[in-house]
Amino acid sequence: MMDSVNTSKSSANKLAIERVERNAWLDLFAAVPADYMALASVRSAKLDGCALLAHGGIPIAEFNRAFGFNIDEAATAAELDWAFDWLDANADPAWVFQLAPGKKASGVERWLKKRAFERTGAGWAKLDYMPAAAPAFPESSSFDVREIDVNEAGGFGFAVAFGFGLPYSVVPWFAALVGRPRWRCYLAYDGTHPVACGAMYQEAQWAWMGIDATLAPHRGRGAQTALIHCRIADGMNAGIKGFTAETSEPLPADMQNAQSYRNYIRANFRRAYTRPNYSRAYIR
């Protein structure tokens, strides 16, 4: 009986994790300024429970993918065909399908195999944390870490662009998240200079944490650990019961370089599951 209860709870958590991430990313793309959207070929769509993201100007999987299959109902072959065509028309050619493991995944897996998709890379580690009580976090950096308001939005956009190595043109896009409903944005300052960032999207009792970036000269000094702790404390004060994030799935031999993964594990997150990436073999 206990095993069945734990399995049910795990399945419910996975759905909540996938749902809050999906909604965060769809809202992130909804925040794209109109002029940037037209200039950079940024598009998004929702097909039942699936999110479709496309950014023709930035060829990374985060911005060019389909994920969230089987959250609300099982995806049909016709819907998967439509998603394929939409991404081929709008996304960078190296776009990927992401599929969370579960009972409903087999139909999508068969479709992927028929379309000549193969797993690529190690996938993404989906992490979660459900604290029973407010944790006492140690002081972990010398940075001034705080939630910001619209007066500091430009600094947030700057930290995102230069922390991730993205084009400067993304600054207004990410700055637009500051003050947006459901979003809470944070900066770590070294004196008066913003040097690291992080964000949190809140929905019901879950929060998705992401957009974690640090400018290269300031890495390895605890800024991201402090940003994670600050968001958890603020989220719990707002009634959040569960937190989720994702990073690249680290290979055992490369664990020392998996800084983002290690930051979250140190903050008591656990690896809930791995979500693989599928891409077309003939594209790679």
Phi, psi and omega per residue, in radians:
M1 nan -0.781 -3.125
M2 -1.082 -0.675 3.121
D3 -1.076 -0.714 -3.130
S4 -1.185 -0.625 3.091
V5 -1.141 -0.778 3.138
N6 -1.121 -0.693 3.116
T7 -1.115 -0.745 3.119
S8 -1.100 -0.740 3.132
K9 -1.131 -0.728 3.136
S10 -1.094 -0.724 3.126
S11 -1.142 -0.724 3.123
A12 -1.119 -0.715 3.109
N13 -1.114 -0.721 3.141
K14 -1.082 -0.737 3.093
L15 -1.097 -0.719 3.122
A16 -1.137 -0.713 3.125
I17 -1.084 -0.835 3.141
E18 -1.137 -0.692 -3.080
R19 -1.171 -0.786 -3.085
V20 -1.228 -0.607 3.062
E21 -1.151 -0.795 3.116
R22 -0.975 -0.836 -3.075
N23 -1.198 -0.599 3.090
A24 -1.109 -0.798 -3.109
W25 -1.216 -0.671 3.079
L26 -1.108 -0.661 3.117
D27 -1.268 -0.598 3.046
L28 -1.032 -0.772 3.124
F29 -1.251 -0.506 3.064
A30 -1.179 -0.369 -3.124
A31 -1.471 -0.052 -3.105
V32 -1.072 2.179 3.062
P33 -1.042 2.513 -3.024
A34 -1.028 -0.692 -3.105
D35 -1.196 -0.646 3.105
Y36 -1.234 -0.670 3.123
M37 -0.992 -0.801 -3.125
A38 -1.208 -0.683 -3.086
L39 -1.218 -0.707 -2.995
A40 -1.797 0.078 3.134
S41 0.992 0.964 3.132
V42 -1.708 2.259 -3.118
R43 -2.485 2.725 2.994
S44 -2.607 2.757 3.107
A45 -2.704 2.742 3.064
K46 -2.175 2.221 -3.141
L47 -2.098 1.789 -2.978
D48 0.915 -2.063 -3.122
G49 -1.583 -0.021 -3.021
C50 -1.634 2.405 3.041
A51 -1.746 2.394 3.077
L52 -2.094 2.178 -3.109
L53 -2.173 2.437 3.139
A54 -2.522 2.303 3.026
H55 -2.445 1.694 -3.055
G56 -1.111 -0.323 -3.070
G57 -1.656 -0.222 -3.126
I58 -2.231 1.827 -2.993
P59 -1.473 1.102 3.070
I60 -2.173 2.657 -3.039
A61 -1.092 -0.610 -3.116
E62 -0.967 -0.617 -3.071
F63 -1.725 -0.046 -3.070
N64 -2.449 1.513 -3.026
R65 -2.892 2.913 2.954
A66 -2.148 2.296 3.106
F67 -2.695 2.922 -3.112
G68 1.638 0.282 3.108
F69 -1.051 2.490 2.997
N70 1.164 0.358 3.045
I71 -1.262 -0.913 -3.071
D72 -1.699 -0.644 3.059
E73 -2.813 2.814 -3.072
A74 -1.119 2.369 3.117
A75 -1.303 2.401 3.097
T76 -1.608 2.852 3.107
A77 -1.075 -0.653 3.130
A78 -1.123 -0.693 3.119
E79 -1.180 -0.695 3.109
L80 -1.148 -0.668 3.065
D81 -1.068 -0.743 3.138
W82 -1.115 -0.739 3.114
A83 -1.089 -0.735 3.104
F84 -1.019 -0.872 -3.102
D85 -1.118 -0.690 -3.127
W86 -1.113 -0.805 -3.137
L87 -1.171 -0.693 3.115
D88 -1.088 -0.560 -3.117
A89 -1.436 -0.440 -2.972
N90 -2.084 -0.488 -2.980
A91 -1.672 2.967 2.973
D92 -1.060 2.530 -3.065
P93 -0.997 -0.386 -3.117
A94 -1.590 0.433 -3.140
W95 -1.073 2.776 -3.064
V96 -2.282 2.714 2.880
F97 -1.689 2.385 3.035
Q98 -2.044 2.360 -3.039
L99 -2.344 2.001 3.072
A100 -1.255 2.458 3.128
P101 -1.175 2.638 3.117
G102 2.838 3.076 -3.065
K103 -1.097 -0.546 -3.077
K104 -1.552 0.034 -3.038
A105 -1.340 -0.383 -2.990
S106 -1.063 -0.671 3.139
G107 -1.117 -0.718 3.103
V108 -1.178 -0.679 3.121
E109 -1.074 -0.707 3.105
R110 -1.111 -0.723 3.124
W111 -1.114 -0.751 3.135
L112 -1.071 -0.734 3.120
K113 -1.117 -0.732 3.137
K114 -1.102 -0.576 -3.131
R115 -1.543 0.154 3.095
A116 1.169 0.616 3.008
F117 -1.557 2.574 3.078
E118 -2.349 2.655 3.057
R119 -1.129 2.418 -3.136
T120 -2.268 2.345 -3.141
G121 1.221 -2.960 -3.099
A122 -1.558 -0.139 -3.120
G123 1.491 -2.932 -3.113
W124 -1.983 2.376 3.027
A125 -1.482 2.057 3.068
K126 -1.606 2.179 -3.013
L127 -2.013 2.577 3.032
D128 -2.501 2.836 -3.118
Y129 -2.665 2.160 -3.136
M130 -2.211 1.446 -3.072
P131 -1.203 2.388 3.103
A132 -1.368 -0.483 3.128
A133 -2.607 2.812 -3.121
A134 -1.066 2.089 -3.128
P135 -1.323 2.646 3.070
A136 -1.658 1.750 -3.092
F137 -1.494 2.430 3.081
P138 -1.307 2.764 3.010
E139 -1.128 2.144 -2.975
S140 -2.098 -0.031 3.118
S141 -2.787 2.940 3.100
S142 -1.702 0.096 -3.118
F143 -1.396 2.707 2.987
D144 -1.544 1.856 -3.049
V145 -1.922 2.229 -3.100
R146 -2.796 2.756 2.962
E147 -1.231 2.496 -3.054
I148 -1.979 2.872 3.065
D149 -2.000 -3.050 -3.015
V150 -1.104 -0.394 3.117
N151 -1.175 -0.328 -3.125
E152 -1.927 0.228 -3.049
A153 -1.078 -0.660 3.139
G154 -1.086 -0.657 3.096
G155 -1.130 -0.623 3.097
F156 -1.146 -0.834 3.105
G157 -1.043 -0.685 3.111
F158 -1.092 -0.805 -3.122
A159 -1.114 -0.664 3.093
V160 -1.104 -0.879 -3.076
A161 -1.069 -0.896 -3.031
F162 -1.438 -0.461 3.072
G163 -1.212 -0.636 3.135
F164 -1.648 -0.139 -3.070
G165 1.263 0.591 3.122
L166 -1.620 2.843 3.108
P167 -1.052 2.585 -3.139
Y168 -1.035 -0.422 -3.103
S169 -1.105 -0.268 3.133
V170 -1.397 -0.171 -3.053
V171 -0.945 -0.881 -3.141
P172 -1.098 -0.560 3.125
W173 -1.074 -0.960 -3.087
F174 -1.285 -0.489 3.034
A175 -1.087 -0.525 -3.126
A176 -1.168 -0.260 3.100
L177 -1.285 -0.452 -3.074
V178 -1.203 2.094 -3.098
G179 1.527 -0.046 3.119
R180 -1.308 2.459 3.126
P181 -0.921 2.431 3.121
R182 1.382 -0.237 -3.096
W183 -1.761 2.479 2.970
R184 -2.277 2.206 -3.031
C185 -2.033 2.532 -2.994
Y186 -2.337 2.594 3.033
L187 -2.300 2.612 2.937
A188 -1.884 2.205 -3.117
Y189 -1.862 2.424 2.915
D190 -1.858 1.722 -2.958
G191 1.205 -2.081 3.119
T192 -1.782 0.084 -3.045
H193 -1.780 2.181 3.041
P194 -1.253 2.188 -3.045
V195 -2.173 -0.167 3.119
A196 -2.717 2.712 -3.084
C197 -2.485 2.851 3.028
G198 -2.857 2.730 -3.125
A199 -2.385 2.842 3.117
M200 -2.493 2.223 3.074
Y201 -1.861 2.137 -3.052
Q202 -1.886 2.356 3.117
E203 -2.631 2.102 -3.067
A204 0.972 -2.140 -3.102
Q205 -1.857 0.293 3.128
W206 -2.098 2.634 3.062
A207 -2.317 2.334 3.002
W208 -1.686 2.291 3.138
M209 -1.983 2.318 -3.116
G210 -2.974 -2.846 -3.080
I211 0.977 0.790 -3.109
D212 -1.620 1.948 -3.116
A213 -2.510 2.568 3.095
T214 -2.326 2.369 3.077
L215 -1.096 2.434 -2.971
A216 -0.883 -0.765 -3.082
P217 -1.175 -0.202 -3.037
H218 -1.967 0.166 -3.112
R219 -1.323 2.688 3.103
G220 1.392 0.263 -3.105
R221 -2.041 0.185 3.017
G222 1.630 0.147 -3.104
A223 -1.104 -0.785 -3.096
Q224 -1.205 -0.644 3.078
T225 -1.053 -0.766 3.122
A226 -1.134 -0.672 3.109
L227 -1.151 -0.688 3.090
I228 -1.090 -0.841 -3.120
H229 -1.074 -0.717 -3.132
C230 -1.109 -0.737 -3.134
R231 -1.187 -0.696 3.112
I232 -1.076 -0.812 -3.129
A233 -1.070 -0.794 3.140
D234 -1.162 -0.688 3.127
G235 -1.115 -0.762 3.128
M236 -1.115 -0.661 3.088
N237 -1.130 -0.422 3.123
A238 -1.616 0.081 3.094
G239 1.646 0.165 3.114
I240 -1.255 2.320 3.134
K241 -1.815 -0.478 -3.097
G242 -2.350 2.427 3.127
F243 -2.109 2.540 3.106
T244 -2.463 2.666 3.094
A245 -2.698 2.997 3.060
E246 -2.518 2.611 3.058
T247 -2.438 2.990 2.987
S248 -1.053 2.434 3.095
E249 -1.208 2.019 -3.086
P250 -1.373 2.421 3.002
L251 -1.371 2.555 -3.104
P252 -0.916 -0.686 -3.099
A253 -1.254 -0.281 -3.067
D254 -1.964 0.271 -3.037
M255 -1.055 -0.586 -3.119
Q256 -1.120 -0.451 -3.136
N257 -1.655 -0.048 -3.103
A258 -1.524 1.152 -2.984
Q259 -1.108 -0.755 -3.110
S260 -1.108 -0.787 3.092
Y261 -1.024 -0.816 -3.102
R262 -1.141 -0.621 3.095
N263 -1.032 -0.777 -3.114
Y264 -1.251 -0.677 3.112
I265 -1.098 -0.707 3.096
R266 -1.114 -0.459 3.125
A267 -1.553 0.296 3.041
N268 1.390 0.192 2.973
F269 -1.246 2.699 3.074
R270 -2.142 2.670 3.069
R271 -1.349 1.918 -3.092
A272 -1.388 -0.730 3.122
Y273 -3.002 2.969 3.063
T274 -1.865 2.319 3.068
R275 -1.900 1.930 -3.070
P276 -1.309 2.734 2.996
N277 -1.743 2.415 3.060
Y278 -2.093 2.241 3.057
S279 -2.312 2.853 -3.115
R280 -1.310 2.251 -3.078
A281 -1.030 -0.584 -3.060
Y282 -1.416 -0.114 3.069
I283 -1.505 -0.579 -3.034
R284 -1.285 nan nan
